[in-house]
Amino acid sequence: MPPVPPLPRLPRPPPDRGAPGPRDTAVRPLLDWRLRFGALALIWGFSFLFIKVGTEAFAPLYVTLGRMVFGTAVLAGVLLARRERLPRERRVWGHLAVAGFFLNALPFSLFAYAELTISSTLAGICNATSPLWGMVLAVVAVSEDRPNRQRVAGLGLGFIGVLIVLGAWQGFSGQDPAGTVMALIASFSYAVGWLYVRRTLTGTGHSHLSMSGAQLLLGTLQLAVVTPVFAPAPDSLPVLPLLSVIALGALGTGVAFLVQYGLVAEVGPTTAMMVTYFVPVIATAAGVAILGERLSWNTPVGALVVLAGAALTQSPPRRKRTRRQPA
């Protein structure tokens, strides 16, 4: 799921942590980028289903910790296979620790807690608001990134879509406020994390694989310290929830990281970012078809409005016109 979803332009995203490292483009992909694009959308879309199934047997923090452990294991294996090293600079590790918190440990945990009381469908739609939060941060924190009217309209339209999804005219009946707020904060955390990454880790000279592996490792260590203190350890390991957590980590985090950054290096962050708009569609289909979640008319309508608003926020920022002096 956009666990590392491409967020909006500006401090944006997820994807882009600067130019691809020298080793990011060294291996020619075996599959066409369109196939990998579709696979990434499916993986992230099903991640919300995996979270829901995992939390049926395990505490949310343990679901997130398992996700991080298996995701880190995938990246560690690829790092070993390619004989790449993790960053060595203390400054880089310090910034990666902050990135691991805002891009992994915090949002992953919030989504897991949110899905205790809200549907995987709603969680997937809340995740799609990341570009909107990125737009807000662009206005507040990036003074040189002045939004044009189209991007401002997209921001307003997106949040109207959120109100439609939640059924605001009915007093948000049928939706758990706490769970919904947690999912929205998780989405906001992605935007904060990618703003931080763009400002502190661009141009480090390390490959995306090396940086991502270190970031996930640090996020895993953070959760490993906190989880035993605040969550009860599982007394059994039911097969289906366990498989869901493994898939969530190995596919939804580890493999997804590799596919995402490969797409960014090959087709650019703008095209790669478009996967964000397919994720809530797949999350909704999976939730309804597999988990039997109820779907009222306002949910898909509001989701379309959210996606339309998010798309508008991706229009290029206004550039100042310079008048040509007469010769």
N, C-alpha and C positions, 0 to 999 in steps of 0.2 A: 504494500500500500504505500503509496508514497510513504514508506518508512523513510524514505529519503526521496521524497517525491520531488519532482521538479517543481519548484515554486515559481513565483513570479519573477519577472525581470527585476531589476533593481538589485538589491542585494540578492540576487537571485541565484538561483538555485542551483537547487540541489543539484543539481548537477554541476554546475560549473564552479570549480574551485580554481579557476585560472586556466591557462592553456594546458592541454593534455601533457602528461609527463612523457619523457622520451621512450618509456617502455610501454605506454598505453596503446600505441599504434603499431607496435612491433609485430604483433601476431595478426594475420589476416583472418577475420571471422569466417567460420565455415558456413554459417547460415546468412541469408539475405537479411538486411536490417529490418525489413517489414515483418518478417517472421519473428525476429527477436522482439520487435516492438509489440506485436500481438501477444507473445508469450509473457512479456513483462506486465502488460495490462491484466492478463488472466491471473498471474501470480499475485499481484497486489490486490486485485479485486477479491480473490479468494482468501486473502489474509484476514479479512474481517470475519469470515466464516470460521477460519481456524482459531481465531481468538475466542469466539463465542463457544466453540466446542471445548477448547482447552479450559476455559473458566468454569465449565460444568463440573470439573473434577479437581482443579488446582486453584489455589489462591492467585489473584491477578499478578502479584509480584513474582510468583514462581513461574507463571506463564511467560512473563517478560524475561526473567532470568534465563529460562530454558531457551527462549527465542534468541537471546543474545549469545548464549554459549554455542549453540549450533551454528548461528550465523558467523561467529568469530572463527569457529573450526573450519568452515568452508574457505574463508579468506586466508586463514593460516596455511591450509593445504595448498592453495594456489600460490601463495608467497613462497613456500618451500619448493614447489615444482618449478617456479620461475627463478628461484634463487635470488629473490629480492630481499632487501633488508628494510627493517622498520626505521623511521627517522631516529636520529641520535640527539638532535638539539633539544635542550631542556625547554627552551622557549616554545618550540613546536609542540612538544608533549603537553605543556601547560595549556596552550590554546586548544589542542585536540581533546583535552579532558573537559573543557567547557563545551566544545562542540558535541562530544559524546553524551553529555548531559541533556542539552537542548534538542539534539536531533535523534537521540536514541532512548536513553534511560527514562527521561521524563515523558515524552509523548507516547512511547510504547506502553509504559505503565498506566498512563491516563486512559488510553484507549481500552486497555484490559479492564480497568475498574469501571469505565463507562458501560462496557457491554454486559456488566452484571445486571443493569437495569434498562438499557435501551437495546434496540435491535441492531444486528450487524448492518442492516440496510441504512439506518440512520447514521451509524458511525461512519460508514463509507461516504455518505453525503457530506457529513461534517468535515471529513478529511479533504474534500474538494474545495473547502474555503481557504486553503493555504495561500493561493494567489491573491485573494482579497486581503488577507492579513499582510501579505508582503507589500501590497499597494499602500496600505495604511502606514506601514513602517517607512516606505519610500517617501511619503509626504512628511512624516514626522521627523525621521532621522537622516534623510538624505536630501539636504536642501537644494543640491544642484540638479536633482531629478524631479523637475517640475512636471506634474501630470497635465495632460491635455484634457479637453472636455470629454473625449471619448472614454478615457481611462477613469475619470471621475464618475461618469455615468455608469460605467461597468461596476465600479465599487458600490454605488447605490443600488443598482439592479441586483447585484449578488446578495446583498444583505436583505433585500426584499424577498429574494428566493428563500433565504434561510427562514424568514418569518412564515412564508407559505408552507414550507416543509413542516414546521413546528405547529402549524394551525393556530397562529396568533389570534385570529378572530374568535376562536373558541376557548381562549384562555389557556392555550397550550395543553388542552385536555388530552389524555392518553400518552403524553410524553413525560418522562421523568426529568425534571429540571436539572437536578444534580448531575445525572449521567450525561445529559446533553451539553451542559457547561464544560464538563471534563473533556468531552470529545472536541469541543471548539477550542479549549485551551491547548489541547494537544496539537491541533492544527496550527494555532498561533505560535506554539513553541518551534515548529519547523521553520516558520518564517524568521523568528528571532535567531535560530541557530545558523541559518544560511546567511543572514546578514553578518553575523559574527565571523563566520568562515570567510566570507568575501573580504572582510576588512582586516583579518589577521593572518590568514593562511594562503592567500593568493601569491603565486610565484615563489614557493618554497624550494622548487627544484625536485621535489619528490613525486613519484608516480601516484596516480589516484588509488591504485591498489594498496600501496604502502601506507598512504594516509588513511584510507578507509579501514584497513586492518588495525592500525593503531587506535583509531577512533572507537571502533567496536570493542576492542580489547579494554580500553579505559572505561567505556560505558558498562561493560560486563563486570569489571572489578567494582565499580560503584554500586551496582545492584547486588553483587555478592556480599558486600558489607551490610547493606541495608535490609535485604530480604529476610534473612533468618531472625532479625530483631522485630520486624513488624508484621510478619506473616507466618501462619502455622505451617510446619513442614507437612507435605503429603504423607498419609499413612498407607497409601496404595498407589499403584500406577496403572490405571485402566488403559486398555490398549488404544481405543479410539482417541481419547483426549491426548494421550502421549504422542501418538502419531501426528495429531494436529499441531502440537507444539514443535515437534521435529520439523514438520513441513513448513511451519511458520518461520522457524529460524533458518533452516538450510535453504529453503526456496525463497520465502518472502523477505529474507534479509541478506543472506550470503550470496546466493545466485543472483538475486535482484540487483544487488550492488554492482556485481560484475557486468550484468547485461546493461544496466543503466549507463554506467560510465563508458562502456563500449559504444553505446549509441551516441552519447555526447561527443565522443572523439570522432565518430564517423559522419554523423549527419548534423552535428551542432546542437546546442542546448535548446534552441527554439523548437525544433522538430521533436527532439526527445521529450521535451516538456509536455507535448500534446497527449502523452499517455495518461496524464493526470485526468483528462476529461472522459476517459473510458473506464477508469477505475470505479466510480460510483455506479455506473451502469451495470458492470459485472457484479459488484457487491450486492446490488439490489436483486439481480436475477438469481444469484446464488442463495441469498437469504430467503427469497420467496420459494424457489423451486426445491431447495434441499432442506432448509430449516423450517419451512412452512410459515414464515413470518407474514403477517397481514400487511397489505399494501392499500392504503386509501388513496383517493385521486390526487390529493394535495402533495403527496410525497414525490411521485415522478414529475409532476408539474413544477413544483418548487425546485427540484434537482436540476431540471432543464434551465430554469431561470438563473440558478446559481452558476451553472456552467457557462451560460451566455454572458453573465456578468464577469466571470473570471477570464473568459476569452477577450472581452473588451479591455480588461486591464493590461493585456499584453501588447497593446498598440504602442508603437515607438513614442518615447517622450518628445515633447515639443522642442524643436531646435530653433535657436534665435536666428533670424534672418539678418544677414549683413548686406547693407546697401553698397552697391558698387559705385565708387567715385567716378565721375565723368573724367575721361582722359583729357 
